[in-house]
Each structure stands twice: as C-alpha cells, then as structure tokens.
Amino acid sequence: MLSTLTQALPHDDTEESSGVVLQLVSFQLGCEVFAIDILIVQEIIRLVEITHVPNAPHYVEGVVNLRGKVIPIINLRARFGLPSTEHTKETRIVVVEVTQMILGFIVDSVEEVLRLPEEGIEPMPPTGRGGAEECHRGVGRVNGRLVMLLDLELLFGMGTSG
C-alpha cells in the first residue's frame, strides 16, 4: 500500500533543492491530523481481531498475530486522552518499527503520504498540559492545515534519556 502512495507523490525539484524534504504518512484522530516518518512504517492494515492483555496500560488494546509475529496494539486515542469512538471501516492499524520493536497503533483513518520541507517544521508550542508537546517533533503546515509530527520513541517511552 505504501509503495502505491509513494508513487503517487508529485515530484517537485524546487522543493528538494532547498533542503531536506521529509516524507510522512499522515493519519487522523478525531479532527486532528498527525504524521510520522514514512521510513518507520512497515505497513498499514485494516482493523483485525485484537486479543486483550490483562493488566496492560489503559492505552494498550492488546496484541495481534501478524504473519506469525505477535505485536502489541496501541490505541492512540487513549494514549492522547481523547474520548473513545466506535471503529469504522476507515479505522486502520499502522504497523511501525521503533527502536527495533514492532508495534501497531490504531488510528481513525490514514490520509496520505506528505512531502514536507524540514525547514517548514516549527517547534511544538507549550500546551500547559505537563509536557505533552514532548512527544511531538513539531508542527508543519500542509495545504493550509496544521499537521502534528509525532516522535514515537518519546510517545511510547522508548527514547534514550541522558
């Protein structure tokens, strides 16, 4: 699926000549658009049956068997403290590799592959919510809307601290 999305990207030499251009997979949670680096995305799958794990953190939906590998599934709505909603036919699991660990996370829908110049990313402003901005790489503007870039290592507590 990602190769199809990547092939559909418009090629703009002027954008590339000005510096590093990030390719990002964008997805929606509620009304907000988030994005992650395409290089960490393994695949995007439809929602499958999830086996719940007792005593797991509230944002861990459970695990799935993906071609013989058992991977944890994270509910990003719960991780961000957003209200839960019913899953729809647009709900997807984005499977990623973060610090040599494969995991999936549930999103409301996957939108598209974006090309964003690195210099167009601004730091996440303080939110006053106790450091929630620390799991964001920054904010970019794409087609007149804001897209929040996530740092999954920080979001899932896998970052290395000094």
C-alpha positions in Angstrom: 0.0 0.0 0.0 2.8 2.5 0.9 4.6 1.9 -2.4 1.4 2.9 -4.2 1.0 6.0 -2.1 4.7 6.9 -2.6 4.4 6.5 -6.4 1.5 8.9 -6.4 3.6 11.7 -4.9 4.1 14.7 -7.1 7.8 15.4 -7.8 8.8 19.0 -7.2 12.5 19.7 -7.9 12.4 23.2 -6.4 11.2 21.8 -3.1 14.1 19.3 -3.0 16.8 21.8 -4.0 16.0 24.0 -1.0 17.0 21.3 1.6 15.8 18.1 3.1 12.2 17.1 2.3 10.6 14.6 4.7 8.1 12.0 3.5 5.5 11.4 6.1 2.4 9.2 6.5 -0.5 11.3 7.7 -3.4 10.0 9.7 -6.4 11.4 11.5 -7.5 11.1 15.2 -10.8 13.0 15.6 -10.4 16.3 13.8 -6.6 16.5 14.1 -4.1 15.3 11.6 -0.8 13.7 12.7 2.1 12.4 10.7 5.1 10.1 11.2 8.2 9.4 9.1 7.4 7.0 6.3 10.7 5.2 6.9 9.4 3.6 10.2 6.1 2.5 8.7 6.1 -1.3 8.0 2.6 -1.5 6.7 -1.0 -0.2 7.2 -3.7 -2.9 7.8 -7.4 -3.0 8.3 -8.6 -3.5 11.9 -8.3 -7.1 12.9 -9.3 -9.1 16.0 -7.3 -8.0 18.9 -6.5 -10.3 21.9 -6.7 -8.2 25.1 -3.9 -8.4 27.6 -4.8 -8.3 31.3 -3.2 -5.6 33.5 -1.8 -3.8 30.4 -1.7 0.0 30.5 -5.0 1.6 29.6 -3.9 2.6 26.1 -2.7 -0.9 25.1 -5.6 -2.6 23.3 -3.9 -5.9 23.2 -1.9 -8.0 20.7 -2.4 -9.4 17.2 -0.7 -12.1 15.3 0.7 -10.6 12.2 2.2 -13.3 9.9 3.5 -15.3 12.9 4.7 -12.4 14.9 2.8 -11.2 18.0 2.8 -7.4 18.1 1.3 -5.0 20.7 -1.5 -2.7 19.5 -1.7 0.8 21.0 -4.9 2.9 21.0 -3.6 6.4 20.2 -6.9 8.0 21.2 -6.5 6.5 24.7 -2.8 7.4 24.7 -3.6 11.0 24.0 -6.5 11.1 26.4 -9.1 11.6 23.6 -12.6 10.2 24.0 -13.1 6.7 22.5 -15.3 6.3 19.5 -16.6 3.3 17.6 -14.3 1.9 15.0 -15.4 2.4 11.4 -14.5 0.9 8.0 -11.8 3.7 7.8 -10.1 2.6 11.1 -6.6 1.3 10.5 -3.6 -0.2 12.3 -0.3 1.5 11.4 2.5 -1.0 12.0 5.8 0.6 12.7 9.3 -0.3 13.9 10.5 1.9 16.7 13.9 1.2 18.3 13.9 -2.3 16.9 10.5 -3.1 18.3 7.5 -3.7 16.0 4.1 -2.4 17.2 0.9 -1.2 15.8 -1.3 1.7 16.7 -5.0 2.3 15.9 -5.9 5.5 14.0 -9.3 6.8 12.8 -8.1 6.9 9.2 -4.9 7.1 7.2 -4.9 10.1 4.9 -1.9 10.3 2.6 1.8 10.5 2.1 3.0 14.1 2.6 6.2 15.8 1.5 7.2 18.5 3.9 10.5 20.5 3.8 12.4 20.1 7.0 12.7 23.9 7.4 8.9 24.2 7.3 8.6 22.3 10.6 8.1 24.6 13.6 8.7 23.5 17.3 5.6 22.5 19.2 4.5 25.4 21.4 4.0 24.7 25.1 0.5 23.4 25.8 0.4 23.8 29.5 -0.6 20.1 29.9 2.5 18.9 31.6 4.8 18.2 28.7 2.5 16.6 26.1 4.4 18.5 23.5 7.5 16.5 24.2 6.2 13.6 22.1 5.9 15.8 19.1 8.7 16.6 16.6 7.0 19.8 15.6 4.1 21.2 13.6 4.0 21.6 9.8 1.7 23.4 7.5 0.4 21.4 4.6 -2.3 22.8 2.2 -3.4 25.4 4.8 -3.8 23.0 7.7 -1.6 22.1 10.6 -0.1 18.7 10.9 1.5 17.5 14.1 4.6 15.4 13.6 5.0 12.6 16.3 8.1 11.2 17.8 7.1 7.7 18.5 10.2 6.9 20.6 9.2 9.6 23.0 5.5 8.8 22.8 5.9 5.2 23.8 8.7 5.8 26.3 11.4 4.2 24.2 13.6 7.3 24.0 17.0 7.2 25.5 17.4 9.7 28.3 20.8 11.2 29.0 
